[in-house]
Amino acid sequence: MSRAAVYGTGSWGTAFAAVLADAGTPVTMWGRRAEVVEQVNAGVNEEYLPELRLPGTVRATTDPAEAADGADVVVLAVPSQTLRDNLAAWGGVLPREAAVVSLMKGVELGTTKRMSEVVAEAGGVDPERVVVVSGPNLAREIAAKQPAASVVASRDERMAERVAAACAAPYFRPYTTDDVVGIEIAGAVKNVIALAVGVAEGLGMGDNSKASIITRGLAETTRLGTAVGGRAVTFAGLAGVGDLIATCMSPLSRNHSFGVRLGQGMSVDEVVALTRQTAEGVKSCTSVVALAQAHGVDVPIIEQVDAMIRHGRTPQDVVTALLSRPRKAETG
């Protein structure tokens, strides 16, 4: 029987720990804050998922080495832009033969590296052991045990199968693939597109507008993903269009909700102060633009979101800029 370690006690890390436990995989979580660790050991994470009652096979510790002890599946669920620093602090305790799973969806600022690349580089992990899990997996719905599917990606089929077996709960169906690049680009870019859709909603636009952004956002995602080595078919799957729809349309999506408030006239700082958290799309949009520019890929929606987040462009100006672009064939 597998045993898992989950590093990170936020919403998705906690929900995925419950998935693992419900699939029969005992879990030890690592958390930075002692008060959250104590809550988890009492069977609940009041701060992030208060409605979820954790299985008895989930426990937590503030000791990274204790969490890793005996694990053959190690799950990383920390904010994407903190991953490198976290691995510098405790990456040395990760078991050398374990599958190392990334739940993070982002592109590192400054390096434009995908999360699996950061895991390999900063954690000293063989790239063949790195696994990525991604799909339409809103944490609160998973915590409520609503049926969902996801994709488990690894260059090594055995590692993908190990992780898929460890998380195959009655309500959670994992599929496998070897397209790590495509899965990660889809996961990172959809957060930025969700910001744009949220902005449209905040401006009072309807479903036609939002569907147009989603569709053209998928085109940008596919262009970028295939340019850096992903397969086009990946973007038509669960981790591509599936995750894009869920993130863009659900009020449970942090990126969508953040964008709605921007569209209603709030500043980035005001939204952060109100929600006490920053959406991943806000953190990653600049690095996604940099990655696209490095590969000569046209990503106008992503560029406009970045201009709004980083340079104060108004939502109305973003809409005008996008609608005034030169006409072209839809396939372009």
Backbone torsions as a table, in degrees:
resi	resn	phi	psi	omega
1	MET	NA	135.6	176.9
2	SER	-69.2	155.5	167.9
3	ARG	-129.7	138.9	-174.1
4	ALA	-117.6	149.3	169.0
5	ALA	-116.2	134.8	177.5
6	VAL	-120.4	118.3	179.4
7	TYR	-97.5	110.2	-176.9
8	GLY	123.4	129.4	-177.5
9	THR	-116.6	26.4	174.9
10	GLY	-76.7	-168.4	-174.5
11	SER	-60.9	-52.3	-174.9
12	TRP	-73.0	-38.3	176.6
13	GLY	-60.8	-41.7	179.5
14	THR	-68.1	-44.7	179.2
15	ALA	-62.4	-40.9	-179.1
16	PHE	-70.3	-33.0	174.4
17	ALA	-60.2	-40.2	177.7
18	ALA	-66.3	-38.5	176.8
19	VAL	-59.7	-48.6	179.4
20	LEU	-57.8	-46.9	-178.6
21	ALA	-64.4	-40.3	179.0
22	ASP	-68.7	-19.8	175.7
23	ALA	-87.6	1.2	178.7
24	GLY	94.7	12.2	-179.0
25	THR	-104.7	111.3	176.9
26	PRO	-61.7	145.3	-172.5
27	VAL	-131.1	135.7	165.6
28	THR	-115.7	121.7	179.0
29	MET	-94.7	146.7	171.2
30	TRP	-108.1	132.8	175.9
31	GLY	-133.3	146.7	-179.5
32	ARG	-75.3	-33.5	-173.4
33	ARG	-101.1	124.6	-175.7
34	ALA	-61.3	-34.8	-176.9
35	GLU	-67.3	-35.2	177.3
36	VAL	-71.6	-40.3	177.0
37	VAL	-58.7	-42.3	178.7
38	GLU	-62.7	-39.6	178.0
39	GLN	-62.4	-46.1	-179.6
40	VAL	-60.0	-41.6	179.4
41	ASN	-67.9	-17.7	174.3
42	ALA	-91.3	0.6	174.6
43	GLY	96.4	13.6	-178.1
44	VAL	-154.0	152.7	171.9
45	ASN	-117.9	86.7	-172.1
46	GLU	-60.6	-32.5	-174.3
47	GLU	-74.7	-36.6	-172.5
48	TYR	-110.7	-40.4	-179.2
49	LEU	-138.3	68.9	-174.1
50	PRO	-63.3	-22.5	-178.5
51	GLU	-80.0	-13.2	-176.5
52	LEU	-90.3	124.7	171.6
53	ARG	-96.3	114.1	-173.1
54	LEU	-74.0	142.9	175.1
55	PRO	-60.3	155.7	-178.9
56	GLY	-66.5	-14.8	179.3
57	THR	-89.0	10.5	173.7
58	VAL	-107.3	124.2	174.4
59	ARG	-132.0	173.1	-176.3
60	ALA	-143.5	159.4	179.5
61	THR	-151.8	157.5	172.8
62	THR	-93.7	0.1	-178.0
63	ASP	-97.6	111.8	-178.1
64	PRO	-59.1	-38.0	-178.6
65	ALA	-68.7	-37.8	177.9
66	GLU	-64.2	-40.0	178.6
67	ALA	-62.8	-39.0	-174.7
68	ALA	-79.0	-20.3	-171.9
69	ASP	-56.5	117.0	175.9
70	GLY	80.0	3.1	-177.1
71	ALA	-80.0	135.7	171.8
72	ASP	-107.5	-2.5	170.1
73	VAL	-131.3	119.5	179.0
74	VAL	-115.1	123.1	-175.4
75	VAL	-109.9	128.0	179.0
76	LEU	-105.7	119.3	-176.2
77	ALA	-135.5	47.9	177.4
78	VAL	-101.6	163.1	176.9
79	PRO	-56.0	139.4	-171.1
80	SER	-58.4	-38.9	-176.1
81	GLN	-79.0	-4.9	175.5
82	THR	-104.0	-2.0	-173.0
83	LEU	-57.8	-48.0	-176.5
84	ARG	-60.3	-44.7	179.6
85	ASP	-65.1	-39.9	178.6
86	ASN	-63.2	-43.8	179.5
87	LEU	-65.2	-34.1	176.4
88	ALA	-63.1	-32.4	-177.5
89	ALA	-79.4	-42.5	-174.2
90	TRP	-135.9	9.6	-179.5
91	GLY	-61.6	-25.7	-178.3
92	GLY	-68.5	-13.9	-178.6
93	VAL	-91.6	-6.5	-176.8
94	LEU	-67.5	132.3	-179.7
95	PRO	-58.6	137.5	-171.3
96	ARG	-69.1	-22.5	-178.3
97	GLU	-104.6	2.1	-175.8
98	ALA	-76.4	151.5	165.8
99	ALA	-74.7	129.8	-178.5
100	VAL	-108.7	114.6	-169.3
101	VAL	-103.1	130.0	173.7
102	SER	-100.7	123.0	170.9
103	LEU	-98.5	0.8	-170.8
104	MET	-85.4	146.5	-177.7
105	LYS	-127.3	95.0	-179.2
106	GLY	-172.1	172.6	174.1
107	VAL	-123.2	128.8	-172.5
108	GLU	-65.9	131.3	176.4
109	LEU	-65.7	137.8	176.8
110	GLY	91.4	-35.5	-177.7
111	THR	-112.2	-19.7	-172.9
112	THR	55.7	28.2	177.2
113	LYS	-84.4	145.3	172.6
114	ARG	-73.7	161.2	-175.2
115	MET	-62.2	-36.7	178.4
116	SER	-64.3	-33.3	177.8
117	GLU	-68.9	-37.8	177.5
118	VAL	-66.7	-40.9	178.4
119	VAL	-59.4	-46.2	-179.0
120	ALA	-65.4	-43.3	-174.6
121	GLU	-76.0	-52.2	-174.2
122	ALA	-82.6	-26.1	-178.8
123	GLY	-97.1	-4.2	-178.4
124	GLY	63.2	34.5	-176.6
125	VAL	-99.8	132.2	174.3
126	ASP	-56.5	124.9	-179.6
127	PRO	-53.5	-26.3	178.5
128	GLU	-68.2	-20.0	-179.5
129	ARG	-94.2	-3.9	-177.5
130	VAL	-84.7	134.4	-179.0
131	VAL	-127.9	143.1	177.9
132	VAL	-120.3	132.8	175.7
133	VAL	-115.2	125.7	-176.6
134	SER	-154.4	150.4	178.7
135	GLY	165.2	-172.9	177.9
136	PRO	-76.6	80.9	-170.2
137	ASN	-127.6	70.3	175.5
138	LEU	-66.5	127.7	-168.5
139	ALA	-58.9	-42.3	-175.9
140	ARG	-67.7	-33.5	176.9
141	GLU	-71.1	-38.7	176.0
142	ILE	-63.8	-42.2	179.0
143	ALA	-61.1	-31.2	177.6
144	ALA	-82.8	3.6	178.8
145	LYS	61.3	33.1	172.8
146	GLN	-76.0	138.2	-176.2
147	PRO	-56.9	135.8	-179.8
148	ALA	-153.3	159.6	176.4
149	ALA	-125.4	158.8	-179.7
150	SER	-149.8	173.4	179.6
151	VAL	-120.3	132.6	177.9
152	VAL	-110.2	115.3	-172.6
153	ALA	-115.4	134.8	173.8
154	SER	-158.1	149.8	173.6
155	ARG	-67.0	-24.3	-179.9
156	ASP	-105.1	113.9	-177.4
157	GLU	-57.6	-34.9	-178.8
158	ARG	-65.6	-38.2	178.2
159	MET	-67.7	-41.8	177.4
160	ALA	-60.9	-43.0	-179.8
161	GLU	-67.1	-37.1	177.9
162	ARG	-59.9	-46.8	-178.4
163	VAL	-70.3	-40.5	179.1
164	ALA	-60.2	-42.1	178.6
165	ALA	-65.5	-35.7	-177.4
166	ALA	-71.3	-23.6	-176.0
167	CYS	-116.4	12.6	-178.8
168	ALA	-81.1	77.3	178.7
169	ALA	-82.3	164.1	-179.3
170	PRO	-56.3	-27.2	-178.2
171	TYR	-108.4	3.1	-174.4
172	PHE	-130.8	112.4	-174.7
173	ARG	-107.4	111.8	177.7
174	PRO	-91.9	137.4	169.4
175	TYR	-108.5	161.3	-178.6
176	THR	-120.1	155.7	176.8
177	THR	-157.4	163.4	173.3
178	ASP	-105.6	5.3	-177.5
179	ASP	-86.9	72.7	180.0
180	VAL	-61.8	-42.6	-177.5
181	VAL	-61.4	-50.3	-178.9
182	GLY	-61.2	-43.5	-179.8
183	ILE	-60.4	-43.0	-176.6
184	GLU	-71.9	-40.1	178.3
185	ILE	-64.9	-42.4	178.2
186	ALA	-58.5	-44.7	-177.9
187	GLY	-66.9	-36.5	-179.2
188	ALA	-74.9	-44.1	-173.3
189	VAL	-73.6	-33.1	-177.2
190	LYS	-61.5	-28.5	177.6
191	ASN	-64.7	-37.2	179.3
192	VAL	-71.3	-41.7	178.0
193	ILE	-63.6	-37.2	178.3
194	ALA	-62.9	-35.3	173.7
195	LEU	-59.9	-44.3	-179.5
196	ALA	-63.6	-41.8	178.6
197	VAL	-65.1	-41.1	177.0
198	GLY	-61.8	-40.6	177.3
199	VAL	-60.1	-44.4	178.6
200	ALA	-59.0	-42.9	178.5
201	GLU	-64.8	-42.1	178.9
202	GLY	-62.2	-29.2	177.2
203	LEU	-80.1	-4.3	178.9
204	GLY	91.8	12.1	179.9
205	MET	-77.5	156.0	-175.3
206	GLY	-98.6	-164.0	-173.5
207	ASP	-68.2	-31.6	176.8
208	ASN	-59.1	-46.6	-178.8
209	SER	-63.6	-45.8	-177.4
210	LYS	-66.3	-39.9	178.4
211	ALA	-64.7	-35.4	178.7
212	SER	-65.3	-41.7	179.3
213	ILE	-66.3	-42.2	179.7
214	ILE	-61.2	-45.4	-176.8
215	THR	-66.4	-47.5	178.6
216	ARG	-70.4	-29.5	174.5
217	GLY	-65.6	-37.0	175.9
218	LEU	-64.4	-37.6	177.5
219	ALA	-62.9	-42.1	178.1
220	GLU	-64.6	-43.2	-179.8
221	THR	-60.8	-43.8	-178.7
222	THR	-66.6	-42.1	177.7
223	ARG	-58.5	-47.7	-178.4
224	LEU	-67.9	-44.4	-176.9
225	GLY	-62.0	-42.8	179.5
226	THR	-72.2	-30.1	179.0
227	ALA	-65.8	-30.4	-178.1
228	VAL	-99.2	5.2	171.6
229	GLY	117.4	1.4	176.8
230	GLY	-80.1	166.6	179.1
231	ARG	-98.9	138.2	-176.4
232	ALA	-57.1	-37.3	-176.7
233	VAL	-62.3	-27.9	179.7
234	THR	-60.0	-35.3	-174.7
235	PHE	-78.0	-9.8	174.0
236	ALA	-95.5	4.0	-174.8
237	GLY	-105.3	-163.9	-175.6
238	LEU	-59.5	-44.4	-177.4
239	ALA	-79.7	-11.1	177.9
240	GLY	-98.8	-97.7	-176.2
241	VAL	-64.5	-32.2	179.4
242	GLY	-61.4	-52.0	179.8
243	ASP	-67.6	-34.3	179.0
244	LEU	-61.6	-46.7	-179.5
245	ILE	-62.7	-47.9	-178.1
246	ALA	-60.3	-44.7	-175.8
247	THR	-72.2	-34.8	-177.2
248	CYS	-77.9	-28.2	-169.1
249	MET	-108.7	-17.8	-173.3
250	SER	-90.3	135.4	172.8
251	PRO	-67.2	-12.7	175.3
252	LEU	-77.7	-13.3	-179.3
253	SER	-77.8	122.9	179.7
254	ARG	-61.9	-39.7	-179.7
255	ASN	-68.0	-43.5	177.8
256	HIS	-59.3	-49.6	-177.1
257	SER	-63.8	-37.5	177.7
258	PHE	-62.4	-44.8	179.4
259	GLY	-63.6	-38.3	178.4
260	VAL	-57.4	-44.5	-178.8
261	ARG	-67.8	-35.6	175.1
262	LEU	-63.2	-42.7	179.3
263	GLY	-64.6	-26.6	178.6
264	GLN	-81.9	-1.6	173.4
265	GLY	109.4	-0.1	178.3
266	MET	-78.2	153.0	174.6
267	SER	-84.9	166.8	177.5
268	VAL	-58.2	-45.9	-178.6
269	ASP	-63.0	-37.5	179.7
270	GLU	-66.9	-39.3	178.8
271	VAL	-67.4	-42.1	178.8
272	VAL	-61.6	-42.7	179.9
273	ALA	-64.5	-37.0	-179.0
274	LEU	-71.9	-44.4	-174.0
275	THR	-92.5	-15.2	-178.0
276	ARG	61.5	26.9	175.9
277	GLN	-159.5	156.2	178.5
278	THR	-112.8	130.2	179.9
279	ALA	-68.5	148.7	-178.3
280	GLU	-59.8	-35.5	179.9
281	GLY	-62.3	-33.8	177.2
282	VAL	-66.0	-40.5	-178.4
283	LYS	-72.8	-34.0	-169.3
284	SER	-100.6	-10.4	-172.2
285	CYS	-60.2	-37.8	-179.0
286	THR	-66.5	-41.0	-179.7
287	SER	-71.4	-31.8	176.0
288	VAL	-67.0	-41.6	176.0
289	VAL	-60.9	-44.0	179.6
290	ALA	-61.9	-40.3	178.6
291	LEU	-64.1	-42.7	178.9
292	ALA	-63.6	-42.8	179.5
293	GLN	-64.2	-37.9	179.7
294	ALA	-63.9	-25.7	-178.8
295	HIS	-108.2	8.3	177.0
296	GLY	64.9	37.0	-176.8
297	VAL	-104.9	133.1	-179.6
298	ASP	-81.2	119.1	-179.6
299	VAL	-135.7	69.7	-172.8
300	PRO	-62.3	-38.0	179.7
301	ILE	-65.0	-46.4	-178.9
302	ILE	-63.3	-40.4	178.9
303	GLU	-62.9	-39.4	179.9
304	GLN	-69.5	-37.8	175.5
305	VAL	-62.3	-43.5	178.6
306	ASP	-62.2	-40.1	178.3
307	ALA	-63.5	-35.1	178.6
308	MET	-71.7	-43.1	-177.4
309	ILE	-72.2	-45.0	-170.7
310	ARG	-95.7	-26.2	-171.2
311	HIS	-122.9	9.3	172.3
312	GLY	75.3	15.4	176.8
313	ARG	-63.9	137.9	-176.7
314	THR	-77.0	154.3	176.4
315	PRO	-56.2	-38.7	179.3
316	GLN	-63.7	-39.9	178.1
317	ASP	-66.5	-34.2	177.1
318	VAL	-63.0	-46.3	179.3
319	VAL	-60.0	-46.0	-180.0
320	THR	-60.6	-44.6	-178.7
321	ALA	-61.5	-41.1	-178.1
322	LEU	-71.5	-39.9	-177.3
323	LEU	-75.9	-19.4	-178.6
324	SER	-93.9	4.3	177.7
325	ARG	-65.0	152.0	178.6
326	PRO	-58.6	141.8	178.6
327	ARG	-67.6	151.9	177.5
328	LYS	-159.4	174.0	177.4
329	ALA	-67.7	146.8	-176.1
330	GLU	-61.0	-31.7	-178.1
331	THR	-73.6	-7.1	-178.1
332	GLY	-86.6	NA	NA
